[in-house]
Amino acid sequence: MNPDKNCAKDTTQDFVLMLTAIMGGLFLTSCETTLTGSVGGPSGKLPSAAYSGAAVQQRNAQIIHEQPGNHYIGRRWWVDGTRFWGYLRKPGQPWVESRLVIMNESLARQPDRISEEGEGRIHGFDHNFEYRIWGSFTGGTVYDPNSNFLIPEFRITRYELISDRPGFLFYPRERYSPRKLPPKHPPLQY
C-alpha cells in the first residue's frame, strides 16, 4: 500500500472528527435549559419562564381576588430530612413572592405534627396541601443544616386546611422529589 494514501486517509479522518466535535459543541450551546428538577440553583431564584406562562397568569388573577385578612396562605413543601415547613404568602400575593419558612411551635402545633415513622399517616403526608395560617414572623432566622439554608422563622398560632389538591405551586409540570431541595429558596450558605 502507498504510505501517502494512508496519510491522506488519517488526515481526512482527523478532519471529520474535528468537524464533528465543533458541530456537536455548537449544537449543545444552542440548547435551552428547561424547568425540571431544582430550577432555582444556588441562588434559589426562579427564572422568569417559571412564572410567566398562561396557567400561572390565570391562577395569579384568581389569587388577586382573595379575601384579605390577618392570616397567610401556606403551601407545605416537604423534603426528607430538612426542617423547613413550606411556603407562606399574604392573601393576594402570587406564589413567586412567597417565603420558605421554619415553623416555631411555641404557641401552636404546625400542620403535619404527627409521628415521623410508623403506620398510617406519617410526617410529610401533606406535601403540597394548602392552608390558611395565622401567626407572625419572629424576625429571627433558623439555620437548617440539612438544606444549608438560613430560613425565616414563623410563629404559628392556628391553621385550617384550604385544599389537599391545590395544583402546582410555582409553575405547571414542576417536578417534586422528596430528596431534592425546593425550586425557590434562600441562597445556599457557604
N, C-alpha and C positions, 0 to 999 in steps of 0.2 A: 504494500500500500504506500502511496505517496505521503510523506510526512507533512507536506504543505496542505493537503486536503484535511488531515486531522487537526491541524492548527486552525484552519478556517472553520471547521466544524465546532471546535471548542469555543472560538470567538463568537460564533453565531449563538451557541447555547448560553454563553455568558450574557450576551446582549438580550436574549429573550428573558432570562432570569431577572436581569436588572430592570427591564421594561415592565415585567410582571410585578416586581416589588414596588416600583414607582406608581403604577396604576392602582395597585392594592392600597398603597398609602393615601393616594388621592381619594379613592373611594371611601376609605374609613374616615377621613377627615370631613367628608360631607355628610356623615351620619348624624342624626339628631338623637339626643337622649330623650327617652320617653318617661312618663311618670309611673315608674314601677319601683317597688321596694321603698327604701327610706329616701325619699326625694330631697329632704331638707339638707342633707350633707352636714358637715361640721358646724356650719353657721345656724342650722335649724330653720332657715327661711324657705318658704315655699316659692317656687318660680311662679311668675305671673300666669303662666299657662295653667297652673293648678287651680286657679280660682277665677278664670275669665270665661269659661265655657257657658253655653246656653243654660244647661241644667243648674249650674251654680248661680247664675244671674236670676233664674226663675226662683230658686229657693231663697236667695237674698231678698227678693221682692216680697216674699211671704214673711221673712224674718222682720223686715222693717215695720210691719203692722202688728208685731207682738205687743201685748199689753205691758206697758212699763210698770215697774214696781221696785221694791227694795230687796229683790232676790236676783239670783244669777241663773243662767241656763248652763247645765253641766252635761258633759258627754264623757262617759267612762272610757278610758283607753288603758287597757291592761297589758302589761308586758311582764312576763315571768321574771321574778327576782328583783324587780325595781320597786321603789316605794312611792313613786308619784301616783296620783289618783286618776287624773284625766284633765280635761279642758273646761274652763269656765269663761263665760262671756256675759255681758249685760244684755237684757232684752233689747232687741232692735239692732244689735251689733252682729255683723257677719262672723262666721267661724274663723275666718282668717285673722280676726282681731282677738281671738281667744287666747288665754294663757294656760299653760300647763301648770298644775298645782300639786302640792302635797297637802293633805288634809290634817289639820290639828283637831283631834277628837276630845279636847278637854271639856267641851260643853255638850257635845252630842256625837253619836257614832256616825260614821260615813256609810253610804250605801255599800253593800257587799261586805259588811263586817261579820263574817262567818268564818268557820274553820278553813284553814288553808289546805287541808287534806281531808280525806275520808270519803264517806258515801254521801250521795245526794248532791246538793249544790255546793260547789267549792269556790274558793277565792278566785275571782276573775270571771265568774259565770256571767256577770252583767256587762261584759265588754260591749261597747257601743250603745248601751242604754242611755236614754236622755232623761235628765232630772231637772226639776226646779229646786234650787238650793238656796237656803238662807244662811247668812253669816257675813264675815268680813275678812279682808286681807289683814294680817297682823303687822305687815310692814317688814317682817323678817323673811329670810330665805333659809332653805334647808338644803344641805348637800346630800345628794343621793349617790353613794359610791358605786352602785351597780350600773347606773346610767352615765355617771360622771357629769351630772347636771347640778347646777345651783338653782333651786326652784322656789318660787314664791310660796309662802305658807298661807293657807286659808283656814280660818277657824269656823267650822260648820256649827250651826245651831239647829237646823232641821232640813228635811228634804222630802220631796214627793216625786214619784215616777211619772214622767210625761209619756214616754214610749219605750217599748223594748225592741222596736224595729224602726228607728227614725231615718234610715237610709245612710247615704255617705256622709262623711264628716267634712272633708275639705274639697274633694273632687270625685266625680263618678269613677268607678272602677279602681279606686285606691286599693292597694293590697295591704292586707294585715297579716302579721306574723307575731305570735306571742313571744318570739325570740328576737325581734328587731325593734329598735328604738322608733318612736313615732316620727312622722314626717315633719312636724313643726315642733320645735323645741328650743330651749335656751341654748346659747353657744356651749360647746363642749369645754370643760375645764381642763387646762393643760398645766 
